[in-house]
Amino acid sequence: MAIEMDAHFEAQRDDPDSTFGPVTRGEAFDFSGLIMCDVVDGRFTRIRVAYSTFLHTGADGTVTSLGIPH
C-alpha cells in the first residue's frame, strides 16, 4: 500500500518537547512525500518513507530545508 502525503504542522503553543524538538508558537513544518507500507494478514509489517521536501518555517517567516528527517 502507498500514499502520497502533503502535511502541514503548525505549533499552536510553545513546546520544549514536541515531536520536532523545541518549538515556539507559529513555527511550521511542511512535508511532501510518499509513505509505503507492507501489509501482511491485515497488519503493517514494514513502513518506508520517502520525501521530496521537508521544510521548517520559523515564527519570523524564515524557511529552512531540514534535509533528512530525524
Secondary structure, DSSP 8 states (H G I E B T S, - for coil): -EEEEEEEEE-SS-EEEETTEEE-TT-EEEEEEEEEEEEETTEEEEEEEEEEEEEEE-TTS-EEE--S--
